[in-house]
Amino acid sequence: MKRLQYQISSNAFRDSLSVELIDADGDILAEISRLDGLNQLKLNTFNNDIDLAVLEEFILYARENLECFEDGSPLSEARTTQYISHR
């Protein structure tokens, strides 16, 4: 079983705070970013296959640890640029 962990990082250029999912070698497998300038949350798996249970736990961890956007808006009010069309 592959051992994974989280780390929090910031990127001043992107005006973001991120939680990264990393493996034992320190390679980043996925990242959830809080984009403060856009008030958006983005998930990037860098084309890695990740178990759904791991992703669900990762998303929960990010929601609990990224706190609110810089303007004070809660993460639950993140703006979206995509939607799922239900038939």
N, CA and C atoms as an extended XYZ file, in Angstrom:
261
Properties=species:S:1:pos:R:3:atomname:S:1:resname:S:1:resid:I:1 pbc="F F F"
N         0.850       -1.180        0.000 N   MET     1
C         0.000        0.000        0.000 CA  MET     1
C         0.890        1.235        0.000 C   MET     1
N         0.548        2.172       -0.843 N   LYS     2
C         1.320        3.408       -0.993 CA  LYS     2
C         0.980        4.389        0.123 C   LYS     2
N         1.998        4.897        0.799 N   ARG     3
C         1.799        5.852        1.893 CA  ARG     3
C         1.805        7.270        1.330 C   ARG     3
N         0.766        8.031        1.655 N   LEU     4
C         0.613        9.402        1.168 CA  LEU     4
C         0.471       10.351        2.348 C   LEU     4
N         0.758       11.617        2.107 N   GLN     5
C         0.555       12.629        3.142 CA  GLN     5
C         0.222       13.966        2.486 C   GLN     5
N        -0.141       14.938        3.324 N   TYR     6
C        -0.508       16.263        2.850 CA  TYR     6
C         0.567       17.263        3.237 C   TYR     6
N         0.662       18.314        2.449 N   GLN     7
C         1.430       19.483        2.859 CA  GLN     7
C         0.740       20.719        2.296 C   GLN     7
N         0.863       21.816        3.007 N   ILE     8
C         0.245       23.072        2.571 CA  ILE     8
C         1.332       23.955        1.985 C   ILE     8
N         1.016       24.575        0.859 N   SER     9
C         1.984       25.458        0.199 CA  SER     9
C         1.267       26.708       -0.290 C   SER     9
N         2.032       27.754       -0.496 N   SER    10
C         1.457       28.989       -1.037 CA  SER    10
C         2.209       29.356       -2.305 C   SER    10
N         1.522       30.140       -3.143 N   ASN    11
C         2.103       30.593       -4.397 CA  ASN    11
C         1.692       32.050       -4.582 C   ASN    11
N         2.623       32.959       -4.341 N   ALA    12
C         2.318       34.392       -4.436 CA  ALA    12
C         1.988       34.796       -5.868 C   ALA    12
N         2.637       34.174       -6.851 N   PHE    13
C         2.388       34.507       -8.259 CA  PHE    13
C         0.947       34.203       -8.642 C   PHE    13
N         0.414       33.044       -8.187 N   ARG    14
C        -0.967       32.652       -8.495 CA  ARG    14
C        -1.969       33.187       -7.473 C   ARG    14
N        -1.479       33.865       -6.415 N   ASP    15
C        -2.334       34.344       -5.329 CA  ASP    15
C        -3.170       33.182       -4.802 C   ASP    15
N        -2.462       32.116       -4.392 N   SER    16
C        -3.168       30.904       -3.976 CA  SER    16
C        -2.522       30.266       -2.760 C   SER    16
N        -3.335       29.475       -2.088 N   LEU    17
C        -2.903       28.599       -1.009 CA  LEU    17
C        -3.371       27.214       -1.408 C   LEU    17
N        -2.510       26.211       -1.265 N   SER    18
C        -2.839       24.878       -1.755 CA  SER    18
C        -2.548       23.810       -0.720 C   SER    18
N        -3.285       22.722       -0.830 N   VAL    19
C        -2.964       21.489       -0.119 CA  VAL    19
C        -2.490       20.516       -1.180 C   VAL    19
N        -1.319       19.935       -0.948 N   GLU    20
C        -0.756       18.986       -1.897 CA  GLU    20
C        -0.805       17.585       -1.319 C   GLU    20
N        -1.107       16.623       -2.161 N   LEU    21
C        -1.076       15.208       -1.806 CA  LEU    21
C         0.249       14.672       -2.332 C   LEU    21
N         1.122       14.229       -1.433 N   ILE    22
C         2.448       13.804       -1.855 CA  ILE    22
C         2.719       12.361       -1.440 C   ILE    22
N         3.587       11.706       -2.218 N   ASP    23
C         3.947       10.328       -1.907 CA  ASP    23
C         5.226       10.305       -1.070 C   ASP    23
N         5.707        9.108       -0.746 N   ALA    24
C         6.874        8.944        0.126 CA  ALA    24
C         8.139        9.543       -0.476 C   ALA    24
N         8.194        9.683       -1.796 N   ASP    25
C         9.355       10.278       -2.463 CA  ASP    25
C         9.271       11.796       -2.543 C   ASP    25
N         8.160       12.372       -2.061 N   GLY    26
C         7.969       13.814       -2.110 CA  GLY    26
C         7.375       14.319       -3.408 C   GLY    26
N         6.955       13.395       -4.283 N   ASP    27
C         6.328       13.785       -5.540 CA  ASP    27
C         4.887       14.205       -5.299 C   ASP    27
N         4.475       15.298       -5.928 N   ILE    28
C         3.103       15.795       -5.788 CA  ILE    28
C         2.195       14.999       -6.717 C   ILE    28
N         1.193       14.334       -6.145 N   LEU    29
C         0.240       13.544       -6.923 CA  LEU    29
C        -1.007       14.344       -7.275 C   LEU    29
N        -1.378       15.270       -6.400 N   ALA    30
C        -2.572       16.083       -6.619 CA  ALA    30
C        -2.457       17.350       -5.782 C   ALA    30
N        -3.264       18.332       -6.174 N   GLU    31
C        -3.232       19.617       -5.489 CA  GLU    31
C        -4.643       20.211       -5.518 C   GLU    31
N        -5.067       20.730       -4.383 N   ILE    32
C        -6.302       21.506       -4.325 CA  ILE    32
C        -5.889       22.925       -3.963 C   ILE    32
N        -6.233       23.871       -4.836 N   SER    33
C        -5.797       25.254       -4.656 CA  SER    33
C        -6.970       26.172       -4.376 C   SER    33
N        -6.758       27.065       -3.437 N   ARG    34
C        -7.682       28.163       -3.147 CA  ARG    34
C        -7.137       29.370       -3.881 C   ARG    34
N        -7.800       29.761       -4.960 N   LEU    35
C        -7.357       30.885       -5.788 CA  LEU    35
C        -8.056       32.148       -5.286 C   LEU    35
N        -7.343       32.939       -4.511 N   ASP    36
C        -7.963       34.075       -3.834 CA  ASP    36
C        -8.410       35.182       -4.773 C   ASP    36
N        -7.678       35.459       -5.822 N   GLY    37
C        -8.070       36.520       -6.744 CA  GLY    37
C        -9.362       36.217       -7.483 C   GLY    37
N        -9.620       34.938       -7.704 N   LEU    38
C       -10.814       34.501       -8.439 CA  LEU    38
C       -11.898       33.918       -7.539 C   LEU    38
N       -11.569       33.720       -6.257 N   ASN    39
C       -12.468       33.033       -5.320 CA  ASN    39
C       -12.924       31.685       -5.878 C   ASN    39
N       -11.947       30.906       -6.323 N   GLN    40
C       -12.222       29.588       -6.879 CA  GLN    40
C       -11.403       28.526       -6.155 C   GLN    40
N       -11.905       27.312       -6.199 N   LEU    41
C       -11.181       26.128       -5.725 CA  LEU    41
C       -10.937       25.244       -6.939 C   LEU    41
N        -9.716       24.762       -7.092 N   LYS    42
C        -9.373       23.917       -8.236 CA  LYS    42
C        -8.641       22.671       -7.763 C   LYS    42
N        -8.965       21.547       -8.381 N   LEU    43
C        -8.301       20.269       -8.121 CA  LEU    43
C        -7.487       19.897       -9.351 C   LEU    43
N        -6.222       19.545       -9.140 N   ASN    44
C        -5.367       19.103      -10.228 CA  ASN    44
C        -4.732       17.777       -9.805 C   ASN    44
N        -4.947       16.731      -10.588 N   THR    45
C        -4.344       15.427      -10.276 CA  THR    45
C        -3.108       15.161      -11.130 C   THR    45
N        -2.702       16.105      -11.943 N   PHE    46
C        -1.505       15.964      -12.762 CA  PHE    46
C        -1.506       14.652      -13.544 C   PHE    46
N        -2.700       14.231      -13.951 N   ASN    47
C        -2.894       13.004      -14.728 CA  ASN    47
C        -2.547       11.734      -13.949 C   ASN    47
N        -2.597       11.802      -12.606 N   ASN    48
C        -2.345       10.627      -11.766 CA  ASN    48
C        -3.648        9.898      -11.474 C   ASN    48
N        -3.585        8.574      -11.426 N   ASP    49
C        -4.720        7.768      -10.977 CA  ASP    49
C        -4.695        7.723       -9.460 C   ASP    49
N        -5.780        8.170       -8.843 N   ILE    50
C        -5.861        8.240       -7.384 CA  ILE    50
C        -7.161        7.578       -6.954 C   ILE    50
N        -7.073        6.726       -5.938 N   ASP    51
C        -8.265        6.042       -5.434 CA  ASP    51
C        -9.318        7.065       -5.002 C   ASP    51
N       -10.583        6.771       -5.290 N   LEU    52
C       -11.673        7.677       -4.954 CA  LEU    52
C       -11.716        7.957       -3.451 C   LEU    52
N       -11.517        6.956       -2.621 N   ALA    53
C       -11.544        7.160       -1.164 CA  ALA    53
C       -10.460        8.137       -0.723 C   ALA    53
N        -9.300        8.081       -1.356 N   VAL    54
C        -8.216        9.013       -1.045 CA  VAL    54
C        -8.605       10.428       -1.476 C   VAL    54
N        -9.190       10.552       -2.664 N   LEU    55
C        -9.625       11.875       -3.141 CA  LEU    55
C       -10.684       12.487       -2.224 C   LEU    55
N       -11.637       11.661       -1.781 N   GLU    56
C       -12.688       12.171       -0.894 CA  GLU    56
C       -12.091       12.689        0.415 C   GLU    56
N       -11.156       11.947        0.980 N   GLU    57
C       -10.514       12.381        2.219 CA  GLU    57
C        -9.661       13.631        1.985 C   GLU    57
N        -8.987       13.672        0.841 N   PHE    58
C        -8.152       14.815        0.465 CA  PHE    58
C        -8.996       16.085        0.340 C   PHE    58
N       -10.138       15.986       -0.316 N   ILE    59
C       -11.040       17.133       -0.478 CA  ILE    59
C       -11.542       17.612        0.881 C   ILE    59
N       -11.928       16.683        1.739 N   LEU    60
C       -12.390       17.052        3.082 CA  LEU    60
C       -11.275       17.764        3.852 C   LEU    60
N       -10.071       17.224        3.792 N   TYR    61
C        -8.932       17.850        4.473 CA  TYR    61
C        -8.711       19.273        3.958 C   TYR    61
N        -8.766       19.451        2.646 N   ALA    62
C        -8.566       20.779        2.058 CA  ALA    62
C        -9.650       21.747        2.521 C   ALA    62
N       -10.894       21.324        2.510 N   ARG    63
C       -11.989       22.209        2.948 CA  ARG    63
C       -11.821       22.637        4.406 C   ARG    63
N       -11.274       21.738        5.223 N   GLU    64
C       -11.092       22.048        6.647 CA  GLU    64
C        -9.854       22.892        6.913 C   GLU    64
N        -8.846       22.820        6.049 N   ASN    65
C        -7.570       23.457        6.347 CA  ASN    65
C        -7.220       24.662        5.488 C   ASN    65
N        -7.909       24.892        4.387 N   LEU    66
C        -7.631       26.070        3.575 CA  LEU    66
C        -8.346       27.319        4.091 C   LEU    66
N        -9.245       27.134        5.032 N   GLU    67
C        -9.980       28.238        5.653 CA  GLU    67
C       -10.744       29.041        4.613 C   GLU    67
N       -10.955       30.321        4.846 N   CYS    68
C       -11.755       31.131        3.921 CA  CYS    68
C       -10.855       31.847        2.916 C   CYS    68
N       -11.489       32.405        1.892 N   PHE    69
C       -10.752       33.213        0.921 CA  PHE    69
C       -10.227       34.477        1.606 C   PHE    69
N        -9.243       35.133        1.008 N   GLU    70
C        -8.645       36.333        1.605 CA  GLU    70
C        -9.654       37.434        1.874 C   GLU    70
N       -10.730       37.499        1.059 N   ASP    71
C       -11.745       38.546        1.271 CA  ASP    71
C       -12.746       38.170        2.358 C   ASP    71
N       -12.538       37.019        3.009 N   GLY    72
C       -13.411       36.585        4.095 CA  GLY    72
C       -14.535       35.665        3.661 C   GLY    72
N       -14.723       35.470        2.367 N   SER    73
C       -15.779       34.581        1.870 CA  SER    73
C       -15.461       33.136        2.235 C   SER    73
N       -16.467       32.372        2.673 N   PRO    74
C       -16.220       30.961        2.983 CA  PRO    74
C       -15.986       30.161        1.701 C   PRO    74
N       -15.268       29.054        1.824 N   LEU    75
C       -14.995       28.197        0.671 CA  LEU    75
C       -16.275       27.686        0.027 C   LEU    75
N       -17.342       27.562        0.814 N   SER    76
C       -18.618       27.088        0.268 CA  SER    76
C       -19.200       28.044       -0.764 C   SER    76
N       -18.696       29.275       -0.810 N   GLU    77
C       -19.163       30.261       -1.789 CA  GLU    77
C       -18.196       30.419       -2.962 C   GLU    77
N       -17.349       29.413       -3.180 N   ALA    78
C       -16.388       29.471       -4.285 CA  ALA    78
C       -17.122       29.620       -5.608 C   ALA    78
N       -16.564       30.436       -6.479 N   ARG    79
C       -17.140       30.620       -7.815 CA  ARG    79
C       -16.779       29.419       -8.678 C   ARG    79
N       -17.660       29.070       -9.575 N   THR    80
C       -17.410       27.945      -10.467 CA  THR    80
C       -17.444       28.402      -11.923 C   THR    80
N       -16.719       27.688      -12.752 N   THR    81
C       -16.703       27.964      -14.188 CA  THR    81
C       -17.220       26.756      -14.963 C   THR    81
N       -17.642       25.741      -14.222 N   GLN    82
C       -18.141       24.509      -14.837 CA  GLN    82
C       -19.407       24.077      -14.100 C   GLN    82
N       -20.229       23.286      -14.778 N   TYR    83
C       -21.382       22.697      -14.113 CA  TYR    83
C       -21.682       21.371      -14.754 C   TYR    83
N       -22.389       20.541      -14.025 N   ILE    84
C       -22.790       19.232      -14.527 CA  ILE    84
C       -24.221       19.346      -15.028 C   ILE    84
N       -24.434       18.981      -16.266 N   SER    85
C       -25.767       19.001      -16.857 CA  SER    85
C       -26.438       17.657      -16.572 C   SER    85
N       -27.531       17.726      -15.852 N   HIS    86
C       -28.286       16.499      -15.545 CA  HIS    86
C       -29.369       16.290      -16.598 C   HIS    86
N       -29.503       15.086      -17.033 N   ARG    87
C       -30.489       14.784      -18.084 CA  ARG    87
C       -31.868       14.669      -17.517 C   ARG    87
